Amino acid sequence: MIKSIMKPFIGLFLFVGALGANAQNGRFQQAVQYTMDVNMDVQSNQFTGKQVLKYTNNSPDTLNRVFYHLYFNAFQPGSMMDVRSRTIADPDRRVASRIAKLKPNEIGYLHAKTLTMNGKALKFKEVETILEVDLEEAILPHSTVTFEMEFEGQVPIQIRRSGRDSEEGVRYSMAQWYPKMANYDEQGWHANPYIGREFYGIWGDFDVKITIDKSYVLGGTGYLQNPNEIGHGYEDEGVKVPTPSGKNLTWHFKAPMVHDFMWGADPKYKHDKVLMENGITVHHFYIPGAKTTENWEKLKEYTPKAIDYLSKNFGQYPYKQFSVVQGGDGGMEYAMSTLITGERPLQSLVGVMVHELAHSWFHGVLATNESLYPWMDEGFTSYATDLTMSNIFQTSSNPNRGSYNGYFRLAKSGLEEPLSTHADHYHTNSAYGAAAYSKGAVFLSQLGYVIGDEVRNRAMLRYFETWKFRHPNVNDLVRIMEKESGLELDWYKEYFVNSTKTIDYGVKEVKGSGGNTEITLERIGLMPMPVDLVVTYKDGTSELIYLPLVIMRGEKGAENGMPVRIRTEAWPWTNLTKTLVLTKDFKTIKSVEIDPSKRMADLQPENNKVEF
Ligand SMILES: [Zn+2]
Protein backbone atom coordinates (compact mmCIF):
# COMPACT_ATOMS: atom_id res chain seq x y z
CA MET A 1 0.00 0.00 0.00
CA ILE A 2 2.62 2.49 0.98
CA LYS A 3 4.80 1.41 -1.92
CA SER A 4 2.04 1.82 -4.45
CA ILE A 5 1.37 5.32 -3.15
CA MET A 6 5.06 6.20 -2.95
CA LYS A 7 5.92 5.15 -6.48
CA PRO A 8 3.88 7.69 -8.43
CA PHE A 9 4.75 10.23 -5.79
CA ILE A 10 8.49 9.73 -6.38
CA GLY A 11 7.83 9.80 -10.12
CA LEU A 12 6.11 13.13 -9.79
CA PHE A 13 8.91 14.45 -7.61
CA LEU A 14 11.56 13.51 -10.19
CA PHE A 15 9.47 15.04 -12.92
CA VAL A 16 9.23 18.29 -11.01
CA GLY A 17 12.99 18.09 -10.45
CA ALA A 18 13.58 17.76 -14.18
CA LEU A 19 11.32 20.74 -14.81
CA GLY A 20 13.40 22.64 -12.27
CA ALA A 21 16.46 21.97 -14.38
CA ASN A 22 14.56 23.15 -17.43
CA ALA A 23 13.63 26.30 -15.59
CA GLN A 24 17.38 26.94 -15.60
CA ASN A 25 17.07 26.49 -19.39
CA GLY A 26 18.38 22.93 -19.23
CA ARG A 27 21.88 24.38 -19.05
CA PHE A 28 24.96 23.13 -17.30
CA GLN A 29 28.51 24.35 -16.95
CA GLN A 30 31.52 22.06 -17.19
CA ALA A 31 34.18 22.83 -14.57
CA VAL A 32 37.97 22.84 -14.70
CA GLN A 33 40.76 23.17 -12.21
CA TYR A 34 44.19 23.68 -13.77
CA THR A 35 47.48 23.30 -11.93
CA MET A 36 50.42 24.11 -14.18
CA ASP A 37 54.15 24.26 -13.70
CA VAL A 38 55.98 25.89 -16.60
CA ASN A 39 59.66 26.47 -17.40
CA MET A 40 60.47 29.18 -19.93
CA ASP A 41 63.88 29.29 -21.63
CA VAL A 42 64.38 32.90 -22.67
CA GLN A 43 67.26 31.97 -25.03
CA SER A 44 65.45 29.38 -27.16
CA ASN A 45 61.96 30.83 -26.52
CA GLN A 46 60.82 27.30 -25.80
CA PHE A 47 58.97 26.11 -22.74
CA THR A 48 58.03 22.87 -21.07
CA GLY A 49 55.16 22.31 -18.71
CA LYS A 50 53.21 19.92 -16.58
CA GLN A 51 49.47 20.27 -16.35
CA VAL A 52 47.12 18.60 -13.91
CA LEU A 53 43.54 19.19 -14.99
CA LYS A 54 40.62 18.21 -12.81
CA TYR A 55 37.67 18.07 -15.17
CA THR A 56 34.09 17.85 -13.95
CA ASN A 57 31.42 16.70 -16.35
CA ASN A 58 28.27 18.47 -15.18
CA SER A 59 26.42 17.49 -18.36
CA PRO A 60 23.81 14.74 -18.48
CA ASP A 61 25.94 13.04 -21.16
CA THR A 62 28.62 10.36 -21.05
CA LEU A 63 31.77 11.66 -22.72
CA ASN A 64 33.89 9.25 -24.76
CA ARG A 65 36.21 11.87 -26.23
CA VAL A 66 37.71 15.17 -25.16
CA PHE A 67 39.44 17.93 -27.15
CA TYR A 68 42.19 20.36 -26.21
CA HIS A 69 43.07 23.57 -28.03
CA LEU A 70 46.73 23.89 -29.05
CA TYR A 71 46.56 27.44 -30.40
CA PHE A 72 50.29 27.98 -31.01
CA ASN A 73 50.24 25.36 -33.80
CA ALA A 74 48.36 27.90 -35.92
CA PHE A 75 51.60 29.86 -36.36
CA GLN A 76 53.11 27.45 -38.88
CA PRO A 77 53.31 27.73 -42.68
CA GLY A 78 50.40 25.88 -44.27
CA SER A 79 48.16 25.96 -41.18
CA MET A 80 44.45 26.71 -41.57
CA MET A 81 45.09 30.16 -40.07
CA ASP A 82 47.94 30.78 -42.52
CA VAL A 83 45.90 29.73 -45.57
CA ARG A 84 42.79 31.57 -44.44
CA SER A 85 44.68 34.78 -43.68
CA ARG A 86 46.28 34.78 -47.17
CA THR A 87 43.23 33.77 -49.19
CA ILE A 88 40.54 35.90 -47.53
CA ALA A 89 39.40 38.73 -49.82
CA ASP A 90 40.68 41.47 -47.51
CA PRO A 91 43.67 40.18 -45.50
CA ASP A 92 44.44 41.53 -42.01
CA ARG A 93 47.75 43.40 -42.42
CA ARG A 94 48.97 42.03 -39.07
CA VAL A 95 48.79 38.47 -40.42
CA ALA A 96 48.58 38.55 -44.26
CA SER A 97 51.39 36.30 -45.55
CA ARG A 98 53.61 36.52 -42.46
CA ILE A 99 52.88 33.01 -41.13
CA ALA A 100 53.90 31.47 -44.47
CA LYS A 101 57.37 33.02 -44.09
CA LEU A 102 58.15 31.82 -40.56
CA LYS A 103 61.41 29.87 -40.16
CA PRO A 104 61.55 26.79 -37.90
CA ASN A 105 62.89 28.82 -34.95
CA GLU A 106 60.20 31.48 -35.47
CA ILE A 107 57.07 29.31 -35.70
CA GLY A 108 54.88 28.55 -32.75
CA TYR A 109 54.09 25.09 -31.56
CA LEU A 110 52.45 23.34 -28.64
CA HIS A 111 52.66 19.57 -28.33
CA ALA A 112 51.41 17.11 -25.75
CA LYS A 113 54.18 14.68 -24.86
CA THR A 114 52.29 12.42 -22.45
CA LEU A 115 48.67 12.32 -21.34
CA THR A 116 46.89 10.25 -18.71
CA MET A 117 43.40 10.15 -17.26
CA ASN A 118 43.13 8.99 -13.66
CA GLY A 119 46.69 7.70 -14.00
CA LYS A 120 46.10 5.60 -17.12
CA ALA A 121 47.87 6.49 -20.38
CA LEU A 122 45.70 7.82 -23.20
CA LYS A 123 46.15 7.82 -26.96
CA PHE A 124 45.87 11.21 -28.56
CA LYS A 125 46.12 12.69 -32.02
CA GLU A 126 47.26 16.22 -32.82
CA VAL A 127 45.24 17.69 -35.66
CA GLU A 128 46.96 21.06 -35.97
CA THR A 129 45.36 23.32 -33.33
CA ILE A 130 43.17 20.61 -31.79
CA LEU A 131 44.28 17.59 -29.78
CA GLU A 132 41.77 14.79 -30.25
CA VAL A 133 41.67 12.37 -27.34
CA ASP A 134 39.70 9.09 -27.37
CA LEU A 135 39.12 8.04 -23.80
CA GLU A 136 39.81 4.51 -22.53
CA GLU A 137 37.11 4.95 -19.93
CA ALA A 138 34.17 7.26 -20.47
CA ILE A 139 33.55 10.26 -18.23
CA LEU A 140 30.15 9.71 -16.67
CA PRO A 141 27.66 12.51 -16.01
CA HIS A 142 28.36 14.41 -12.79
CA SER A 143 31.79 12.89 -12.26
CA THR A 144 35.28 14.36 -11.96
CA VAL A 145 38.40 12.94 -13.58
CA THR A 146 42.03 14.03 -13.52
CA PHE A 147 44.06 14.50 -16.68
CA GLU A 148 47.81 14.86 -16.42
CA MET A 149 49.80 16.14 -19.35
CA GLU A 150 53.41 16.98 -20.10
CA PHE A 151 53.70 19.51 -22.89
CA GLU A 152 56.29 21.53 -24.76
CA GLY A 153 55.99 24.67 -26.78
CA GLN A 154 57.76 27.36 -28.74
CA VAL A 155 56.63 30.97 -28.65
CA PRO A 156 56.08 32.24 -32.22
CA ILE A 157 57.29 35.61 -33.46
CA GLN A 158 54.47 38.03 -32.52
CA ILE A 159 51.96 37.93 -35.39
CA ARG A 160 48.50 37.88 -33.88
CA ARG A 161 47.53 38.34 -30.22
CA SER A 162 50.38 36.32 -28.71
CA GLY A 163 54.04 35.79 -29.42
CA ARG A 164 57.51 37.08 -28.78
CA ASP A 165 59.34 40.30 -29.59
CA SER A 166 56.40 42.52 -30.52
CA GLU A 167 56.81 45.60 -32.72
CA GLU A 168 57.15 47.66 -29.55
CA GLY A 169 59.87 45.34 -28.24
CA VAL A 170 57.92 43.38 -25.63
CA ARG A 171 59.59 39.99 -25.24
CA TYR A 172 56.61 37.74 -24.37
CA SER A 173 52.87 38.15 -24.89
CA MET A 174 51.74 34.77 -23.59
CA ALA A 175 48.11 34.30 -24.55
CA GLN A 176 46.49 31.07 -25.80
CA TRP A 177 49.76 29.39 -24.77
CA TYR A 178 48.75 26.27 -22.80
CA PRO A 179 46.77 23.12 -23.72
CA LYS A 180 43.21 24.22 -23.02
CA MET A 181 40.20 21.93 -22.72
CA ALA A 182 37.54 22.76 -25.30
CA ASN A 183 34.08 23.54 -24.02
CA TYR A 184 31.22 21.06 -24.09
CA ASP A 185 27.73 22.49 -23.62
CA GLU A 186 24.13 21.76 -24.55
CA GLN A 187 25.17 22.05 -28.19
CA GLY A 188 28.00 19.52 -27.78
CA TRP A 189 31.74 20.00 -28.27
CA HIS A 190 33.20 23.29 -29.50
CA ALA A 191 36.52 22.10 -30.89
CA ASN A 192 36.90 24.86 -33.48
CA PRO A 193 40.28 24.99 -35.20
CA TYR A 194 42.03 28.30 -34.51
CA ILE A 195 42.02 30.47 -37.59
CA GLY A 196 42.50 33.72 -35.76
CA ARG A 197 39.16 34.71 -34.33
CA GLU A 198 37.19 34.49 -31.09
CA PHE A 199 37.18 32.12 -28.14
CA TYR A 200 35.01 30.08 -25.82
CA GLY A 201 36.21 28.63 -22.53
CA ILE A 202 35.29 26.88 -19.31
CA TRP A 203 35.41 28.68 -15.98
CA GLY A 204 37.61 27.26 -13.31
CA ASP A 205 40.46 27.83 -10.92
CA PHE A 206 44.01 28.24 -12.18
CA ASP A 207 47.15 27.62 -10.14
CA VAL A 208 50.14 28.50 -12.33
CA LYS A 209 53.86 28.47 -11.55
CA ILE A 210 56.12 30.07 -14.12
CA THR A 211 59.89 29.70 -13.83
CA ILE A 212 61.77 32.25 -15.91
CA ASP A 213 65.02 34.24 -15.94
CA LYS A 214 65.03 36.42 -12.82
CA SER A 215 65.47 39.67 -14.79
CA TYR A 216 61.94 39.35 -16.22
CA VAL A 217 58.87 41.16 -14.83
CA LEU A 218 55.53 39.35 -15.25
CA GLY A 219 51.97 40.61 -15.26
CA GLY A 220 48.61 39.24 -16.37
CA THR A 221 45.84 37.01 -15.07
CA GLY A 222 45.93 35.94 -11.45
CA TYR A 223 46.97 37.04 -8.00
CA LEU A 224 50.68 36.65 -7.27
CA GLN A 225 51.08 34.28 -4.32
CA ASN A 226 54.72 35.02 -3.49
CA PRO A 227 55.08 38.82 -3.88
CA ASN A 228 57.64 39.21 -1.13
CA GLU A 229 59.93 36.66 -2.79
CA ILE A 230 59.45 38.16 -6.25
CA GLY A 231 59.56 41.90 -5.62
CA HIS A 232 59.44 43.85 -8.92
CA GLY A 233 56.87 46.18 -7.37
CA TYR A 234 54.61 43.39 -6.10
CA GLU A 235 56.11 43.27 -2.61
CA ASP A 236 54.26 44.63 0.41
CA GLU A 237 55.31 48.06 1.56
CA GLY A 238 58.54 48.11 3.53
CA VAL A 239 59.49 44.51 2.68
CA LYS A 240 63.10 43.94 1.66
CA VAL A 241 63.05 41.35 -1.12
CA PRO A 242 65.88 38.79 -0.87
CA THR A 243 68.25 38.56 -3.86
CA PRO A 244 67.48 35.28 -5.64
CA SER A 245 70.42 32.88 -5.61
CA GLY A 246 69.96 31.07 -8.91
CA LYS A 247 69.44 32.27 -12.46
CA ASN A 248 65.64 31.95 -12.36
CA LEU A 249 62.65 32.97 -10.31
CA THR A 250 59.42 31.01 -9.95
CA TRP A 251 56.31 33.15 -10.09
CA HIS A 252 53.22 31.60 -8.50
CA PHE A 253 49.80 32.88 -9.58
CA LYS A 254 46.29 31.85 -8.64
CA ALA A 255 43.14 32.90 -10.50
CA PRO A 256 39.68 31.82 -9.36
CA MET A 257 36.66 31.52 -11.71
CA VAL A 258 38.33 32.51 -14.96
CA HIS A 259 38.22 30.80 -18.36
CA ASP A 260 41.69 31.77 -19.56
CA PHE A 261 45.14 32.63 -18.27
CA MET A 262 47.44 35.20 -19.90
CA TRP A 263 50.84 36.57 -18.92
CA GLY A 264 53.18 39.15 -20.38
CA ALA A 265 56.89 39.25 -19.55
CA ASP A 266 59.74 41.66 -20.21
CA PRO A 267 62.87 42.65 -18.29
CA LYS A 268 62.21 46.35 -19.01
CA TYR A 269 58.63 46.53 -17.72
CA LYS A 270 57.83 49.30 -15.29
CA HIS A 271 55.21 48.06 -12.84
CA ASP A 272 52.70 50.57 -11.39
CA LYS A 273 50.14 49.63 -8.79
CA VAL A 274 47.02 51.62 -7.88
CA LEU A 275 44.77 50.56 -5.01
CA MET A 276 41.19 51.65 -5.54
CA GLU A 277 38.85 52.61 -2.69
CA ASN A 278 36.73 49.51 -3.31
CA GLY A 279 39.77 47.27 -2.75
CA ILE A 280 40.51 46.48 -6.40
CA THR A 281 44.21 46.75 -7.34
CA VAL A 282 45.02 48.03 -10.82
CA HIS A 283 48.40 46.98 -12.24
CA HIS A 284 50.06 48.62 -15.24
CA PHE A 285 53.11 47.13 -17.01
CA TYR A 286 54.89 49.05 -19.77
CA ILE A 287 58.32 49.69 -21.18
CA PRO A 288 59.21 53.29 -20.22
CA GLY A 289 60.15 55.65 -23.05
CA ALA A 290 59.36 58.84 -24.94
CA LYS A 291 56.24 57.27 -26.50
CA THR A 292 54.89 55.65 -23.34
CA THR A 293 55.83 57.01 -19.90
CA GLU A 294 53.85 60.25 -19.88
CA ASN A 295 50.57 58.69 -21.05
CA TRP A 296 50.90 55.53 -18.95
CA GLU A 297 51.39 57.78 -15.90
CA LYS A 298 48.06 59.44 -16.77
CA LEU A 299 46.43 56.06 -17.35
CA LYS A 300 46.63 55.45 -13.59
CA GLU A 301 43.77 57.91 -13.21
CA TYR A 302 41.63 56.50 -16.05
CA THR A 303 41.67 52.73 -15.42
CA PRO A 304 40.06 53.04 -11.93
CA LYS A 305 37.54 55.57 -13.28
CA ALA A 306 36.52 53.18 -16.03
CA ILE A 307 36.20 50.22 -13.62
CA ASP A 308 33.87 52.34 -11.46
CA TYR A 309 31.71 53.51 -14.37
CA LEU A 310 31.39 50.04 -15.91
CA SER A 311 30.60 48.45 -12.52
CA LYS A 312 27.85 50.96 -11.89
CA ASN A 313 26.25 50.59 -15.32
CA PHE A 314 26.85 46.95 -16.27
CA GLY A 315 27.27 45.07 -12.96
CA GLN A 316 29.95 44.86 -10.27
CA TYR A 317 33.43 43.84 -11.50
CA PRO A 318 33.87 40.55 -9.60
CA TYR A 319 37.65 40.28 -9.23
CA LYS A 320 40.07 42.07 -6.91
CA GLN A 321 42.57 42.90 -9.63
CA PHE A 322 42.87 44.19 -13.19
CA SER A 323 46.15 44.35 -15.12
CA VAL A 324 46.89 46.43 -18.20
CA VAL A 325 49.95 44.92 -19.88
CA GLN A 326 51.87 46.36 -22.83
CA GLY A 327 52.20 43.64 -25.47
CA GLY A 328 50.45 41.96 -28.37
CA ASP A 329 49.55 43.78 -31.57
CA GLY A 330 46.58 46.02 -30.78
CA GLY A 331 44.32 45.21 -27.88
CA MET A 332 43.08 41.87 -26.66
CA GLU A 333 41.02 40.92 -23.63
CA TYR A 334 41.92 38.22 -21.14
CA ALA A 335 40.74 37.18 -17.72
CA MET A 336 41.41 39.98 -15.19
CA SER A 337 43.79 41.57 -17.70
CA THR A 338 44.54 42.87 -21.17
CA LEU A 339 47.44 43.02 -23.60
CA ILE A 340 47.57 46.32 -25.50
CA THR A 341 50.11 48.11 -27.62
CA GLY A 342 51.40 50.99 -25.56
CA GLU A 343 52.94 53.62 -27.83
CA ARG A 344 49.77 55.63 -28.35
CA PRO A 345 48.43 59.16 -27.91
CA LEU A 346 46.52 59.49 -24.63
CA GLN A 347 43.00 59.29 -26.08
CA SER A 348 43.89 56.14 -28.01
CA LEU A 349 45.63 54.56 -25.01
CA VAL A 350 42.63 55.23 -22.77
CA GLY A 351 40.26 54.09 -25.54
CA VAL A 352 41.91 50.72 -26.04
CA MET A 353 42.28 50.17 -22.28
CA VAL A 354 38.57 50.93 -21.76
CA HIS A 355 37.54 48.62 -24.61
CA GLU A 356 39.58 45.69 -23.33
CA LEU A 357 38.49 46.37 -19.74
CA ALA A 358 34.83 46.46 -20.82
CA HIS A 359 35.36 42.99 -22.26
CA SER A 360 35.71 41.79 -18.64
CA TRP A 361 31.91 42.01 -18.45
CA PHE A 362 31.00 40.45 -21.81
CA HIS A 363 33.96 38.16 -22.55
CA GLY A 364 35.08 37.45 -19.01
CA VAL A 365 31.99 37.15 -16.84
CA LEU A 366 29.00 36.67 -19.17
CA ALA A 367 31.21 34.94 -21.75
CA THR A 368 28.81 34.13 -24.54
CA ASN A 369 30.27 31.69 -27.03
CA GLU A 370 32.13 34.34 -29.01
CA SER A 371 32.43 32.15 -32.08
CA LEU A 372 28.66 31.87 -32.35
CA TYR A 373 27.77 35.33 -31.03
CA PRO A 374 30.81 37.57 -31.61
CA TRP A 375 28.51 40.62 -31.66
CA MET A 376 27.29 39.93 -28.10
CA ASP A 377 30.91 40.29 -27.00
CA GLU A 378 32.54 42.79 -29.37
CA GLY A 379 29.36 44.77 -30.07
CA PHE A 380 28.31 45.11 -26.44
CA THR A 381 31.90 45.91 -25.48
CA SER A 382 32.02 48.64 -28.15
CA TYR A 383 28.71 50.00 -26.88
CA ALA A 384 29.97 50.07 -23.27
CA THR A 385 33.31 51.56 -24.37
CA ASP A 386 31.61 54.47 -26.12
CA LEU A 387 29.48 55.23 -23.06
CA THR A 388 32.49 55.01 -20.75
CA MET A 389 34.68 57.23 -22.94
CA SER A 390 31.90 59.78 -23.26
CA ASN A 391 31.51 59.77 -19.47
CA ILE A 392 35.26 60.07 -18.76
CA PHE A 393 35.94 62.79 -21.32
CA GLN A 394 32.49 64.45 -21.10
CA THR A 395 32.02 64.35 -24.87
CA SER A 396 29.35 63.58 -27.48
CA SER A 397 25.65 63.54 -26.74
CA ASN A 398 25.32 60.43 -28.93
CA PRO A 399 28.35 58.32 -28.04
CA ASN A 400 27.33 55.38 -30.26
CA ARG A 401 27.15 57.48 -33.46
CA GLY A 402 30.38 55.92 -34.80
CA SER A 403 28.86 52.45 -34.51
CA TYR A 404 25.76 53.55 -36.46
CA ASN A 405 27.97 54.96 -39.21
CA GLY A 406 29.99 51.72 -39.34
CA TYR A 407 26.78 49.71 -39.62
CA PHE A 408 25.35 52.02 -42.33
CA ARG A 409 28.51 51.59 -44.44
CA LEU A 410 28.25 47.81 -44.01
CA ALA A 411 24.56 47.69 -44.92
CA LYS A 412 25.19 49.73 -48.09
CA SER A 413 28.35 47.81 -49.06
CA GLY A 414 26.59 44.72 -50.35
CA LEU A 415 28.94 42.62 -48.20
CA GLU A 416 26.75 42.33 -45.12
CA GLU A 417 26.17 38.88 -43.61
CA PRO A 418 23.71 38.25 -40.77
CA LEU A 419 24.91 38.63 -37.16
CA SER A 420 24.05 34.94 -36.72
CA THR A 421 27.10 34.01 -38.85
CA HIS A 422 29.82 32.04 -37.02
CA ALA A 423 32.82 34.37 -36.46
CA ASP A 424 35.18 32.14 -38.46
CA HIS A 425 32.81 31.84 -41.40
CA TYR A 426 32.32 35.45 -42.49
CA HIS A 427 33.42 35.94 -46.08
CA THR A 428 35.46 39.10 -45.40
CA ASN A 429 37.28 40.60 -42.46
CA SER A 430 35.49 43.90 -43.03
CA ALA A 431 31.99 42.37 -42.92
CA TYR A 432 32.93 40.50 -39.76
CA GLY A 433 34.34 43.61 -38.09
CA ALA A 434 31.46 45.93 -38.96
CA ALA A 435 28.85 43.32 -38.01
CA ALA A 436 30.41 42.18 -34.72
CA TYR A 437 31.59 45.60 -33.47
CA SER A 438 29.28 48.17 -35.07
CA LYS A 439 25.98 46.38 -35.70
CA GLY A 440 26.36 44.61 -32.34
CA ALA A 441 26.64 48.01 -30.61
CA VAL A 442 23.68 49.36 -32.61
CA PHE A 443 21.64 46.34 -31.46
CA LEU A 444 21.80 47.66 -27.87
CA SER A 445 21.62 51.37 -28.61
CA GLN A 446 18.62 50.88 -30.88
CA LEU A 447 16.98 48.63 -28.30
CA GLY A 448 16.80 51.79 -26.17
CA TYR A 449 14.59 53.27 -28.90
CA VAL A 450 12.36 50.17 -28.94
CA ILE A 451 11.89 49.64 -25.18
CA GLY A 452 13.19 52.94 -23.72
CA ASP A 453 16.75 53.74 -22.65
CA GLU A 454 16.09 53.44 -18.94
CA VAL A 455 14.39 50.06 -19.32
CA ARG A 456 17.28 48.85 -21.51
CA ASN A 457 19.79 50.05 -18.89
CA ARG A 458 17.99 48.21 -16.11
CA ALA A 459 17.75 45.13 -18.30
CA MET A 460 21.52 45.17 -18.91
CA LEU A 461 22.12 45.00 -15.15
CA ARG A 462 19.54 42.23 -14.85
CA TYR A 463 21.20 40.38 -17.75
CA PHE A 464 24.55 40.50 -15.93
CA GLU A 465 23.10 39.39 -12.59
CA THR A 466 21.06 36.58 -14.17
CA TRP A 467 23.63 35.22 -16.57
CA LYS A 468 27.05 35.92 -15.03
CA PHE A 469 29.29 32.82 -15.27
CA ARG A 470 26.62 31.01 -17.35
CA HIS A 471 27.44 31.63 -21.05
CA PRO A 472 24.18 33.29 -22.21
CA ASN A 473 23.11 33.12 -25.86
CA VAL A 474 21.01 35.49 -27.93
CA ASN A 475 17.69 34.05 -26.71
CA ASP A 476 18.72 34.49 -23.08
CA LEU A 477 19.48 38.14 -23.74
CA VAL A 478 16.25 38.80 -25.62
CA ARG A 479 14.18 37.09 -22.89
CA ILE A 480 15.69 39.41 -20.27
CA MET A 481 14.83 42.42 -22.46
CA GLU A 482 11.28 41.08 -22.87
CA LYS A 483 10.83 40.51 -19.15
CA GLU A 484 12.14 43.93 -18.18
CA SER A 485 10.09 45.77 -20.84
CA GLY A 486 6.95 43.61 -20.89
CA LEU A 487 7.15 43.67 -24.70
CA GLU A 488 7.50 40.89 -27.29
CA LEU A 489 10.88 41.27 -28.97
CA ASP A 490 11.36 38.03 -30.94
CA TRP A 491 10.80 39.99 -34.18
CA TYR A 492 13.69 42.32 -33.29
CA LYS A 493 16.08 39.36 -33.04
CA GLU A 494 14.71 37.67 -36.16
CA TYR A 495 15.17 40.74 -38.34
CA PHE A 496 18.24 42.43 -36.85
CA VAL A 497 20.27 39.31 -35.90
CA ASN A 498 19.13 36.57 -38.26
CA SER A 499 18.72 38.66 -41.39
CA THR A 500 20.35 41.57 -43.22
CA LYS A 501 17.05 43.36 -43.84
CA THR A 502 17.38 47.10 -43.23
CA ILE A 503 15.27 49.91 -41.81
CA ASP A 504 13.95 52.86 -43.78
CA TYR A 505 10.86 54.79 -42.79
CA GLY A 506 9.76 58.06 -44.43
CA VAL A 507 7.24 60.87 -44.17
CA LYS A 508 5.37 60.45 -47.45
CA GLU A 509 2.91 63.32 -47.33
CA VAL A 510 1.60 66.02 -44.98
CA LYS A 511 -1.45 67.98 -46.09
CA GLY A 512 -4.30 70.10 -44.75
CA SER A 513 -7.78 68.65 -44.93
CA GLY A 514 -10.78 70.65 -43.68
CA GLY A 515 -9.05 72.31 -40.72
CA ASN A 516 -7.21 69.06 -39.86
CA THR A 517 -3.82 67.74 -40.95
CA GLU A 518 -3.28 64.40 -42.61
CA ILE A 519 0.13 62.75 -42.21
CA THR A 520 1.06 59.69 -44.27
CA LEU A 521 4.09 57.64 -43.25
CA GLU A 522 5.61 54.79 -45.22
CA ARG A 523 7.79 51.80 -44.52
CA ILE A 524 10.31 51.49 -47.33
CA GLY A 525 12.88 49.18 -45.65
CA LEU A 526 12.11 45.50 -45.18
CA MET A 527 12.56 45.56 -41.39
CA PRO A 528 9.59 46.89 -39.42
CA MET A 529 10.14 49.10 -36.37
CA PRO A 530 8.02 51.11 -33.98
CA VAL A 531 7.90 54.78 -34.91
CA ASP A 532 8.30 57.85 -32.70
CA LEU A 533 6.75 60.69 -34.71
CA VAL A 534 7.39 64.18 -33.37
CA VAL A 535 5.18 67.04 -34.56
CA THR A 536 6.57 70.51 -33.87
CA TYR A 537 4.28 73.55 -34.05
CA LYS A 538 5.09 77.10 -35.10
CA ASP A 539 4.52 78.26 -31.49
CA GLY A 540 7.58 76.17 -30.47
CA THR A 541 5.70 73.34 -28.74
CA SER A 542 5.92 69.73 -29.85
CA GLU A 543 4.03 66.48 -29.37
CA LEU A 544 4.78 62.79 -29.81
CA ILE A 545 2.68 60.28 -31.69
CA TYR A 546 3.86 56.78 -30.88
CA LEU A 547 3.29 53.92 -33.31
CA PRO A 548 4.35 50.58 -31.81
CA LEU A 549 4.20 47.42 -33.91
CA VAL A 550 1.19 45.17 -33.30
CA ILE A 551 3.62 42.24 -32.79
CA MET A 552 5.19 44.03 -29.80
CA ARG A 553 1.94 43.36 -27.88
CA GLY A 554 2.37 46.52 -25.85
CA GLU A 555 4.01 49.91 -25.81
CA LYS A 556 7.13 51.42 -24.31
CA GLY A 557 6.75 53.81 -21.40
CA ALA A 558 7.24 57.57 -21.55
CA GLU A 559 10.89 58.55 -21.96
CA ASN A 560 12.80 61.39 -20.35
CA GLY A 561 13.60 64.20 -22.74
CA MET A 562 10.84 63.30 -25.21
CA PRO A 563 7.80 65.52 -25.98
CA VAL A 564 4.43 64.67 -24.39
CA ARG A 565 2.82 61.65 -26.04
CA ILE A 566 -0.59 62.61 -27.39
CA ARG A 567 -1.47 59.33 -29.09
CA THR A 568 -0.53 55.69 -29.38
CA GLU A 569 -1.65 53.81 -32.44
CA ALA A 570 -0.30 50.37 -33.38
CA TRP A 571 1.02 49.87 -36.93
CA PRO A 572 0.71 46.35 -38.36
CA TRP A 573 3.98 45.45 -40.12
CA THR A 574 2.06 44.13 -43.12
CA ASN A 575 0.86 47.65 -43.99
CA LEU A 576 3.37 49.68 -45.97
CA THR A 577 1.74 53.03 -45.21
CA LYS A 578 -0.02 54.58 -42.26
CA THR A 579 -2.14 57.72 -42.38
CA LEU A 580 -2.81 59.78 -39.26
CA VAL A 581 -5.26 62.63 -38.91
CA LEU A 582 -4.25 65.42 -36.52
CA THR A 583 -7.00 67.74 -35.29
CA LYS A 584 -4.69 70.73 -35.84
CA ASP A 585 -4.68 73.21 -38.65
CA PHE A 586 -1.99 72.45 -41.23
CA LYS A 587 -0.81 76.10 -40.99
CA THR A 588 0.22 75.66 -37.32
CA ILE A 589 2.70 72.88 -38.11
CA LYS A 590 6.40 73.66 -38.42
CA SER A 591 7.78 70.14 -38.91
CA VAL A 592 7.02 66.44 -38.75
CA GLU A 593 9.90 64.09 -37.91
CA ILE A 594 10.43 60.36 -37.43
CA ASP A 595 12.76 59.53 -34.51
CA PRO A 596 14.58 62.81 -33.83
CA SER A 597 16.67 60.87 -31.26
CA LYS A 598 18.26 59.03 -34.22
CA ARG A 599 18.51 55.82 -32.23
CA MET A 600 16.64 53.93 -34.97
CA ALA A 601 19.16 52.74 -37.57
CA ASP A 602 17.29 54.27 -40.49
CA LEU A 603 19.41 53.80 -43.60
CA GLN A 604 17.88 56.82 -45.42
CA PRO A 605 17.32 59.52 -42.77
CA GLU A 606 16.79 62.18 -45.49
CA ASN A 607 13.09 61.26 -45.82
CA ASN A 608 12.44 61.28 -42.06
CA LYS A 609 11.64 64.97 -41.68
CA VAL A 610 9.39 67.41 -43.49
CA GLU A 611 9.59 71.13 -42.64
CA PHE A 612 7.22 73.93 -43.60
ZN1 LIG B 1 37.06 43.77 -28.42
Residues whose N, C-alpha, C, O or C-beta is under 5 A from the ligand:
A	BS01	ZN	E378 T381
